Amino acid sequence: MNIGDAARASGVSAKMIRYYEETGLIPPAARTAAGYRVYGDQDVHMLRFIRRARDLGFSVEGIGELLSLWRDQSRQSADVKRLALAHVADLRRKIRELEDMAQTLETLAACCHGNDRPDCPILQELEAPAAPDAPAAPRPGAVRRPGPARA
């Protein structure tokens, strides 16, 4: 089948199939005499595997590791489990970060009068400089964010 057929059968776009081939995630497809890519059922099966891993949020690097383990019949399931649990930990960290962002924005929005005046604590907070990897220091008139008590 051609790349369009493989894309439809696997749920992975033709553009992503080319990208995965270019980055070495999947082996180069066989080519016709005219240079067109040709895919078989095994290729589609591998692309579906990749699609499912992407749906679970794995990075291209993580998918490469999963593919390597998937192809290795002497693998240990403990290696697959380790990779999955590391990904879960990363997802949970990202969830916490997103929840913190949402809470900050909710706090800022609650402090905004939302009227026809130009004063806006949301914009004031966004324009303030922030130190890298440090919590924002309160500024005069700044909105105080709820958070853990500090000693």
C-alpha positions in Angstrom: 0.0 0.0 0.0 1.1 3.6 -0.5 1.7 6.1 2.2 -1.8 7.5 2.0 -3.3 4.0 2.5 -0.9 3.3 5.3 -1.9 6.6 7.0 -5.6 5.8 6.7 -5.1 2.2 8.0 -2.9 3.2 10.9 -4.4 6.5 11.9 -1.0 8.2 11.6 -0.8 11.1 9.1 1.5 10.7 6.0 3.5 13.7 7.3 4.1 12.0 10.6 5.0 8.7 8.9 7.7 10.6 6.9 8.9 12.3 10.1 9.2 9.0 11.9 11.1 7.5 9.0 13.4 10.6 8.8 14.2 10.5 12.5 14.9 6.8 12.5 11.9 5.8 14.7 10.8 3.5 11.9 12.9 1.9 9.2 12.8 3.4 5.7 9.9 2.1 3.7 10.5 -0.1 0.6 10.3 1.9 -2.6 8.8 1.3 -6.0 10.9 1.8 -9.1 9.3 5.2 -9.3 10.5 6.0 -5.8 7.1 5.8 -4.0 7.0 4.4 -0.5 5.4 1.0 -0.1 4.0 -0.3 3.2 2.9 -3.7 4.3 0.7 -5.0 7.1 3.6 -5.2 9.5 4.4 -1.5 8.9 0.8 -0.6 9.6 0.9 -2.7 12.8 4.0 -0.8 13.9 2.4 2.6 13.0 -0.7 1.7 15.1 1.6 0.8 18.0 3.3 4.2 17.6 -0.1 6.0 17.4 -1.3 4.3 20.6 2.0 5.3 22.4 1.5 8.9 21.2 -2.1 8.8 22.4 -0.7 7.9 25.9 1.7 10.9 25.7 5.0 9.2 25.1 7.7 11.3 23.5 9.3 10.2 20.3 12.3 9.1 22.3 10.1 7.1 24.7 8.3 5.5 21.7 11.7 4.5 20.4 12.5 2.7 23.6 9.1 1.0 23.6 9.6 -0.1 20.0 13.0 -1.5 20.9 11.5 -3.5 23.8 8.5 -4.6 21.6 10.9 -6.0 19.0 13.1 -7.7 21.6 11.7 -11.1 22.3 14.2 -11.6 25.1 13.0 -8.4 26.9 12.1 -8.3 30.5 8.7 -6.9 31.3 10.3 -5.1 34.2 12.0 -2.8 31.7 8.7 -2.0 30.0 7.0 -1.4 33.4 9.9 0.9 34.5 9.5 2.9 31.3 5.7 3.2 31.8 5.9 4.2 35.5 8.5 6.8 34.7 6.1 8.2 32.1 3.3 8.2 34.7 5.5 10.2 37.1 6.2 12.7 34.4 2.5 13.0 33.5 1.6 13.5 37.2 4.3 16.3 37.4 2.8 18.0 34.4 -0.7 17.7 35.8 0.5 19.4 39.0 2.1 22.2 37.0 -1.0 22.7 35.0 -3.1 22.7 38.2 -0.8 25.4 39.7 -1.1 27.5 36.5 -4.9 27.2 36.6 -5.0 28.1 40.2 -2.8 31.2 39.7 -5.0 32.3 36.8 -8.2 31.8 38.8 -6.7 33.9 41.6 -5.7 36.6 39.2 -9.1 36.6 37.5 -10.8 36.8 40.9 -8.8 40.0 41.7 -9.7 41.6 38.3 -12.7 43.8 38.4 -13.5 43.0 34.8 -14.9 46.5 34.2 -14.3 49.3 31.8 -11.2 50.6 33.7 -7.7 49.8 32.4 -6.3 48.5 35.7 -5.9 44.8 35.4 -4.0 42.6 37.9 -3.7 39.8 35.3 -1.7 42.0 33.0 0.3 43.5 35.9 1.4 40.0 37.0 2.3 39.0 33.4 4.5 42.1 32.9 6.4 41.6 36.1 9.9 40.1 35.8 10.3 36.6 37.3 13.5 35.0 38.5 14.3 31.8 36.8 13.3 28.7 38.8 12.2 30.8 41.8 8.7 31.6 43.1 7.6 35.1 42.2 8.4 37.5 45.0 5.4 39.6 46.1 5.5 43.2 44.7 3.7 46.1 46.1 0.1 45.8 44.9 0.7 42.3 43.5 -1.8 39.6 43.9 -0.8 37.0 46.5 -1.1 33.5 45.3 -2.3 30.8 47.6 0.5 28.2 48.2 2.4 26.4 50.9 3.3 28.2 54.0 6.9 29.5 54.0 9.2 29.5 57.1 
